[in-house]
Amino acid sequence: MYFYFSSDYPAALKFNGIYFGMIKDTVKSCNFESEKVPLVEVLPLNAEGAFSFAFIPDGNFLGAPPENVSVTDLKGGFLIKLTRNFGKSEFSIIAQEKYRDLIVTVFNENGVKLSLEKSDDFYAETLGYGVYSAKFERFFLQNGEFIAVMTETAEKTLNVYGITGKIKKVLEIPVSEYSAANGFSTTQSFKDMAKHKVTINWEYSGESFKEASHTVTHGDNYDVEKLPDQLLPYAFLEEFMCGGDTEWFLGGNVKEKSGMLKNYLGNYIGVMPPPRFRAENEIGLIYSKSAHLYEVKYVTFQFENRKITNLKLSEK
């Protein structure tokens, strides 16, 4: 069984007490017999890791990892990623804003939490992910008043709460930036080959935000016509994931049945090349299963004259 290890912080790894190496910006791989997986020790090399811990990467651990570990099932191997531990026991305020009629606080107390307090209502939740910093902004839209809470780790997440009447959460979305001027919009930038930017204009339904319009743009130097053949499947999958125009890529029956692709491919969150134990023509699609758990399914393509004429998704 192949295992890959990566980390958000510098750490040393030991297998059965023997030093294996240091991880942070690189991914280390190894291959264990399924019946002889070792005891893995994680030794953080700075305060971001918070504490040392150990585990055996068997079925119990891989199916229910702790909060400071994420596991991706690669169908033939596993990626084990160490994430920063934010579950400190001591109370600390990450960010707070006091308005005349509202107090909003992001704080750490056995996990990162958020609270909103008015004279006539109180709302609180555990965010479920680590937070380095947070910023707040109040705004009005369609006869409602809201507060936007932008939290930041390696990426930014925007939470929006309606504060007219009873406090309620109305939106949570990963973003690069947002605007509450002249309506409400969010933009997410992707680090893919096309440098996609997805901008969504939102409208408020009275209960939640609904997408009013959706715009996808590419980086200035991106030209799909000039891509080599081997990159076309990746370019298609990235364009499809962003909700862009994929008509250029399609041919034959696939083009005729393009409306069925969404249900067939599902809501994948990333695209990756195949690991060493998969076929070279397979491309991995990353799906979120639950908190800290992910899986990869593999898709293969057939092309004629640089157009996709067939694709097949395998879950094995």
Disulfide bonds with the S-S distance in Angstrom:
none
